[in-house]
């Protein structure tokens, strides 16, 4: 009787174990999608602020290039911009006060000349009637008076133009020069700012590709960087199981030496089938078609796995 009871208990335990492991794991691995930090401007590497294998934070200085010659070009561009602005202001304001006063003085002198030449003309006209002056002298007086009147009108016109400022087309041309100078300043400000590169997100420095004092060409990567959020799971689902998964679905996974109860969320399902990848060494599955699946992890889970680690995925 005891022997029969023991057999039932053993059978029950086996059944329980079988039920708890009925799920077939799907094979995959952890992938790291690296970011290569570079500068769009070339220069000598004067500071490499991080090291290979270092854990870094957002906003931390990554590296710095020599600010020259862009820094000097920025100073020159600023000076040119300020000069262009002053010239534009002068055009809009009109002539300076000293020029205005000189023109006003010329008008006063012209008024005095007109008054005097008018008196001389009137006098010579009276004397001509008595024969005291010649006709030539009278004609000369008349010409002098007309000349003085023209000079007065010209002086008044010059004063009015000086007070109005420059013509519209001259102001528009100078405004274009100001805008061009401003664009030049903004260009060199941007170039100088690109000489200092910071860490874009919390993550891990996989490698440094240049040494301090080396010359770095524009766009050449200096640091191979792995943001924490760029760690993801890639695994493969047989074609027959595809209908049982969907975007946003929660999955669990395990790996050698990993903590228990790790989870991720499916955020990509390939639209095309492919042959079983060669990393899955199974004679049985070699001829089957599978679908590429990607799943993202939260920040705390992502830090518990490393790129390249094989995983086993269980669909919830």
C-alpha positions, 0 to 999 in steps of 0.5 A: 500500500505504501508503495502504491501511495509513493508511486502516486506522489511521484507521478503527481510531482512529475506532472507538476514539474511538467506543467511548470516547464511547458513553455518552449523558450525562444532563443535570442540575444541582447543587442547594443546599438552604439552611438558614435560621438563626433564633431562636425568641425575638425581640430586637435583633440586637446581633452578626452574627458572619458575613458574606455569602460566608463559609465557616464551621465547626461551632459558630462563632457566627452571631449574637446577640440582646439577652439582655434581658428574658429574662435578668432574668426568669431571675434572678427565676425562680431567686430564686422557685425558691430561696424555694419550695425553702426553704419546702418544706424548712421544712415537712418539717423541722417547726418551728424549734428556737426554737419547739420550746424555747418549747413545751417551756417551756410544758409545764414551766409547765403541769406546775408549774401542775398540781402546784400546783393539785392541792395546793390541791385536796387542801388544800381538800378536807381543810379542807372536812371541818372547815368551814374553807373553803366549798364554793364555794372547793372547787369553784373549786379543782377547776375550776382543777386541771381547767383546768391539766390541759387546758392541759398536754395541749394544750401536749404536743399542740402540741409533738408536732405541731411536731416532726412538721412540716406535714401531708401535703397542705401538703407536696404543695402546696408541692412543686407550687410548687417544680416550677412554679418549676423549670419557669419557671427551665428555660423562661427558661434555654432562652429565654436560650440561644436568643439565641445562635445557632451554625453547625450544620455546616461550610458557606457563608453565602449571605446575611445578611438582617438588619443589626446593631441591627435588631429580629428577630421570633421565627422570622424567618431571619437567615442563609441558610446552605448546609451542605456536605452539602446540595449534591446532584445532580439529573438526569433518566433516560428511562423506558426507562433506569430499570431500569438504575439503583438506590439506592446506585449509583455515578455519575460526572459532569462540569461546565464547569471542574470537576475530572475523575473526580467521582463521586456516589451515587444516593440517591433515585429518583422513583416517578413519571414527569414530562415532560422539564423545560424546561431540556433544550432538545431537540426530540427529548426534549420529548415523552419522560417522565423520572424525577427522580434525586438523588445525594449527594456526599462532602464533598470533592466537594461543595466542588468544585461550586456550586448551579445549575451544569449537569452531565452524568451518566454511569451506571457 
